[in-house]
Each structure stands twice: as structure tokens, then as C-alpha cells.
């Protein structure tokens, strides 16, 4: 196994172009586990830890451009106001040591359906900035996941940053695990209210081959909130609407049975989380609170 260690981004792109099968390494929280258990044996490791710009972020006004290697701990400490849903999800990732090393870019690169950041990115509305020596492109996050642990990157591309819309309303994240900490999600659900566009977006994790949005549930809820004039009045979401939203969220899943949970349990749990996160977020919206709850 050869170890490539570029000092600048341009050097990293050149190395990836020369060695398309090289596996990027920044936090290493997923890659090193796979190597240590002999689940992966790449011919080249591309160490990106010396590329300083990957550890920075920029405030673009209505969005944050988050460097691919910015650790979860920094998202929690510095970016929770603008990216509350992602910060809530980041708090559930591994242990403090993992949160100090792992990053959203690494989570995207691994493309595991159980990755904790994916539902929040889907709900917030994110784009992945991918670059190669051929140029740069932005990939909507819902188009980034192409299969179990597969993504839309070309062989010579690297993730440079993630562009995430800043919150205009409350966002929530909920995760079911087999214990309270340091656990892979049995399933997860994120919800974001976007009062500026009067829309609700969702994200589901670990309940389908890829992270997915519950689009039918979103469309139903958006229409129901508009018809009931809830955005104007601040009235509570009718129980029948919340129940149908939960049912449609469950229907968006295509889970499997595995050692962490059954398919039936995952569908049920996603429905419960959909109803609860909607209640929490709408309650925050009507009272003016921000990000008061996570479970």
C-alpha cells in the first residue's frame, strides 16, 4: 500500500488523477476501521490532513460552505446557529474522539445509508462540491447517493466542500440505536421547516439502500399546511395531518432485516420519529424557540 501525502489541494487533485483508486483519508474514522479489519486493502491511501483549506468554512450569507474535513466537533461548537439540524446529528456521532476527527465530507465519501449526517443534509438542502483536474461541479445531495456505500463521484474526483442552506426555521433530528451512545443508527429521521418558502423537507437514514427524502410525505404536508393556513396563523398541525405525514414517511422506507433491527421495526420507528420531529419543530416555530430538543 502506497501512502500519498499532498500538501496542497492542487497536489491532491493531481494525485487522484494519477491514481483514481486511491482512497482519501482525513479523519480516517471509517477508512482505518475497514483497513484494520481487512475489509478494504487499497493500493494507495491519499492523506489529506495537510490540506489546510479542507478544515475551514465560509459564511455565504444564505448558506455555509463547509470544508470536507471540518470535524463534527467544530460543527457543534461553531455552526449550530446556522446549521442546527446538522449540529444535532453531529452530537450523536460516535464518541468525543470520533467527533474530533470525523467529518461530513468523510461521511459523504463513505455513503453508508446509516451515516448520521445524511438525513440532516437532505432536510436542510445541501450540495456536494466535487472537484478534479477537469473542473468543479455541485451535486445536489439527494443525487449524490447512488447505492449502498456508493456515490456519484467520478474516479478522479474528491469532495472539496459541502454547501448547506442556513436554517430559516427550526430543524430537528432523531435517531434510534441499540444503546444511547457510540452506536450505528437502526434508523434516523431529520426534518427542517423552511418558512421562507413555506415548505418542509425531510431526510431518512438507515431505512433504505441509500439515505432518502420522504417526498410524498413532504408534498402532502406542504399542501396541508397551506390549505389550513398554518403558516399564517401559527395554528397547531392537525392530528390527522401529522398521522398521515407519519404514514407516508414510513412508506418512503425500503428497509432490511439485520442484526440491529427488523424491517418492520424500522418502518414503524421512522413513522414515530416523523410525527415527533414535526411536533417539536412546529412547536418551536410557533413559539419562536430554536432547536430546543433532540432525541
Secondary structure, DSSP 8 states (H G I E B T S, - for coil): -EEE--SSHHHHHHHHHH-TT-EEESS-TTHHHHHHTTS---SEEEE-TT-GGGG-EEE-SSEEEEETT-BHHHHHHHSTTT-HHHHHHHTTSS-HHHHHH-BHHHHHHHT-TT-HHHHHHHHHTEEEEEEETTEEEEEEHHHHEEETTEES--TT-EEEEEEEE--SS-EEEEEE-SSSSS---SEEEEEEEETTTTEEEEEEESSSSS-B--HHHHHHHHHHHHHTTHHHH-----HHHHHHHHHHHHHT-----BTTB-HHHHHHHHHHHHHHHHHHHHHHHHHT--S----
